[in-house]
Amino acid sequence: MRAELDEKEEFPWAIMKDLGDSDLFRVFIPEEYEGLGGGCLDLCLVVEGLSRVCAAIAVSYAAVALGVAPLLRYGTEEQKQKYLPDVASGKRLAAFALTEATAGSDAAAIKTTAERVKEGYVINGTKQFITNGGEAEIYTVIALTDKEKGARGASALLVEKDTPGFSFGKTEKKMGIRASSTRELIFRNCLVPEENLIGKEGMGFIITMKLFDQSRPGIGAQAVGIAQGALEAAVDYARQRVQFGHPIISLQAVQHMLADMAIQVEAARALVYAAARTVDSGAKNIGEESAMAKVFASDVAMKVTTDAVQIFGGYGYMRDYPIEKMMRDAKITQIYEGTNQVLRNAIALGLRKRRGIQE
Ligand SMILES: Cc1cc2nc3c(=O)[nH]c(=O)nc-3n(C[C@H](O)[C@H](O)[C@H](O)COP(=O)(O)OP(=O)(O)OC[C@H]3O[C@@H](n4cnc5c(N)ncnc54)[C@H](O)[C@@H]3O)c2cc1C
């Protein structure tokens, strides 16, 4: 099934419905809005479990949590009542839209505007690489309400799928997580009412930065799940693949590779869970720990899946086996929600600051 979805690059609607029927979207929604009131660690456990089998499904699920997280933390009671119960039941999916063609790591370079008018805000611009684009019904969009103020002039707005002036552009053809949707969002004089503003004008980047600090353990969990799935597949394969008259798992070279893979997966899991617990504790300065968990776990996922392909030998390179997909899927965890280079910059900046070293 996962191979078929990957091959066809088909959004996993039937599975998303199953996730809804299994109450998994309720995990990250508070009880007062028909959720189960779970925290970051609960969400990580679900994402890890889904990623162990199919990272494309896991990211389609996790992107819903990302899409409504600003609403959960900064939304008004009316906004929460209006949107969250439908998300909890899985009836409506959500997405978060920040990235643009010329604003990736440099998110402050966004050009999409939300001009204040009497009736609300008029949005103009194009977002790209948006997970769940075209499939989600609720979008949190970061746009400039004051172009002069740059990053301080950005705001977060809720946009519903059928709003006039809101359409979808290119669907990306990807290396991995191919069953997930990654699409352009196009806004042409798209009017949203004033009550769709999340938080206050000018809070867009504060909301985004805090959001990513809290969501990065989730990317770490995705990476841990992918790596765990690859490790299990490699052990199973090594037990049944016979060369020179013995299963290859009897070779010490293979055993040591598997042992190193297991050590790395456990270390990554420990760091991700620790970061998720820190998020759940309500601690304020979580940025570095959360970035460390994402960077470490995603590098582990890349290494472990690559080694797993090696254990499969030539068969690992073939699409008949699930392992090449895991390697392709692992790569994205090093890229989105802050590339590992950009996050290493942030971790190093924290180190320098604590030692009192000025720029
Ligand atoms: C499949 C997929 C799904 C995505 N989903 C979403 C989504 O749902 N919502 C959303 O808003 N965005 C989404 N994104 C966007 C994603 O977050 C960005 O792609 C990512 O932040 C990197 O930006 P970029 O691709 O423009 O790369 P660039 O910023 O152009 O980076 C290119 C290279 O330069 C390096 N680099 C850049 N700046 C620095 C620096 N200061 N120091 C060191 N190295 C640097 C990077 O590490 C990278 O290696 C998605 C992307 C993909 C591929």
The ligand as an SDF file (V2000), in Angstrom:
LIG
                    3D

 53 58  0  0  0  0  0  0  0  0999 V2000
    8.6660   18.4740    1.1100 C   0  0  0  0  0  0  0  0  0  0  0  0
    8.6740   19.8440    1.7350 C   0  0  0  0  0  0  0  0  0  0  0  0
    7.6210   20.2370    2.5520 C   0  0  0  0  0  0  0  0  0  0  0  0
    7.6000   21.5160    3.0980 C   0  0  0  0  0  0  0  0  0  0  0  0
    6.5230   21.9160    3.8480 N   0  0  0  0  0  0  0  0  0  0  0  0
    6.4250   23.2210    4.2230 C   0  0  0  0  0  0  0  0  0  0  0  0
    5.2320   23.7100    4.8530 C   0  0  0  0  0  0  0  0  0  0  0  0
    4.2790   22.9570    5.1200 O   0  0  0  0  0  0  0  0  0  0  0  0
    5.1570   25.0360    5.1560 N   0  0  0  0  0  0  0  0  0  0  0  0
    6.1720   25.9080    4.8830 C   0  0  0  0  0  0  0  0  0  0  0  0
    6.0340   27.0920    5.1640 O   0  0  0  0  0  0  0  0  0  0  0  0
    7.3280   25.4660    4.3170 N   0  0  0  0  0  0  0  0  0  0  0  0
    7.4650   24.1560    3.9690 C   0  0  0  0  0  0  0  0  0  0  0  0
    8.6180   23.7020    3.3720 N   0  0  0  0  0  0  0  0  0  0  0  0
    9.7200   24.6260    3.1600 C   0  0  0  0  0  0  0  0  0  0  0  0
   10.9720   24.3040    3.9790 C   0  0  0  0  0  0  0  0  0  0  0  0
   10.7870   24.6330    5.3200 O   0  0  0  0  0  0  0  0  0  0  0  0
   12.1590   25.0080    3.3110 C   0  0  0  0  0  0  0  0  0  0  0  0
   12.4140   24.3030    2.1010 O   0  0  0  0  0  0  0  0  0  0  0  0
   13.3930   25.0670    4.1780 C   0  0  0  0  0  0  0  0  0  0  0  0
   13.1960   25.9410    5.2540 O   0  0  0  0  0  0  0  0  0  0  0  0
   14.6360   25.5060    3.4100 C   0  0  0  0  0  0  0  0  0  0  0  0
   14.3950   26.6150    2.6170 O   0  0  0  0  0  0  0  0  0  0  0  0
   14.8420   26.5660    1.0640 P   0  0  0  0  0  0  0  0  0  0  0  0
   14.3090   25.3090    0.4900 O   0  0  0  0  0  0  0  0  0  0  0  0
   14.4530   27.8390    0.4260 O   0  0  0  0  0  0  0  0  0  0  0  0
   16.4150   26.4330    1.1120 O   0  0  0  0  0  0  0  0  0  0  0  0
   17.4770   27.6610    1.2200 P   0  0  0  0  0  0  0  0  0  0  0  0
   17.1080   28.5130    2.3740 O   0  0  0  0  0  0  0  0  0  0  0  0
   17.6260   28.2840   -0.1080 O   0  0  0  0  0  0  0  0  0  0  0  0
   18.8020   26.8670    1.5790 O   0  0  0  0  0  0  0  0  0  0  0  0
   19.6560   26.2840    0.5790 C   0  0  0  0  0  0  0  0  0  0  0  0
   20.9240   25.7820    1.2820 C   0  0  0  0  0  0  0  0  0  0  0  0
   21.6040   26.8950    1.8850 O   0  0  0  0  0  0  0  0  0  0  0  0
   21.8080   26.6310    3.2550 C   0  0  0  0  0  0  0  0  0  0  0  0
   21.6810   27.8890    4.0170 N   0  0  0  0  0  0  0  0  0  0  0  0
   20.7620   28.8850    3.8480 C   0  0  0  0  0  0  0  0  0  0  0  0
   20.9550   29.8400    4.7590 N   0  0  0  0  0  0  0  0  0  0  0  0
   21.9860   29.4500    5.5240 C   0  0  0  0  0  0  0  0  0  0  0  0
   22.6790   30.0190    6.6240 C   0  0  0  0  0  0  0  0  0  0  0  0
   22.3180   31.1960    7.1430 N   0  0  0  0  0  0  0  0  0  0  0  0
   23.7220   29.3190    7.1590 N   0  0  0  0  0  0  0  0  0  0  0  0
   24.0970   28.1230    6.6460 C   0  0  0  0  0  0  0  0  0  0  0  0
   23.4880   27.5360    5.6010 N   0  0  0  0  0  0  0  0  0  0  0  0
   22.4590   28.1860    5.0460 C   0  0  0  0  0  0  0  0  0  0  0  0
   20.7070   25.6610    3.6570 C   0  0  0  0  0  0  0  0  0  0  0  0
   21.0550   24.9200    4.8220 O   0  0  0  0  0  0  0  0  0  0  0  0
   20.6250   24.7970    2.4240 C   0  0  0  0  0  0  0  0  0  0  0  0
   21.6180   23.8080    2.4630 O   0  0  0  0  0  0  0  0  0  0  0  0
    8.6850   22.4080    2.8390 C   0  0  0  0  0  0  0  0  0  0  0  0
    9.7450   22.0070    2.0450 C   0  0  0  0  0  0  0  0  0  0  0  0
    9.7520   20.7550    1.4810 C   0  0  0  0  0  0  0  0  0  0  0  0
   10.9080   20.3660    0.5890 C   0  0  0  0  0  0  0  0  0  0  0  0
  1  2  1  0
  2  3  1  0
  2 52  2  0
  3  4  2  0
  4  5  1  0
  4 50  1  0
  5  6  2  0
  6  7  1  0
  6 13  1  0
  7  8  2  0
  7  9  1  0
  9 10  1  0
 10 11  2  0
 10 12  1  0
 12 13  2  0
 13 14  1  0
 14 15  1  0
 14 50  1  0
 15 16  1  0
 16 17  1  0
 16 18  1  0
 18 19  1  0
 18 20  1  0
 20 21  1  0
 20 22  1  0
 22 23  1  0
 23 24  1  0
 24 25  2  0
 24 26  1  0
 24 27  1  0
 27 28  1  0
 28 29  2  0
 28 30  1  0
 28 31  1  0
 31 32  1  0
 32 33  1  0
 33 34  1  0
 33 48  1  0
 34 35  1  0
 35 36  1  0
 35 46  1  0
 36 37  1  0
 36 45  1  0
 37 38  2  0
 38 39  1  0
 39 40  1  0
 39 45  2  0
 40 41  1  0
 40 42  2  0
 42 43  1  0
 43 44  2  0
 44 45  1  0
 46 47  1  0
 46 48  1  0
 48 49  1  0
 50 51  2  0
 51 52  1  0
 52 53  1  0
M  END
$$$$
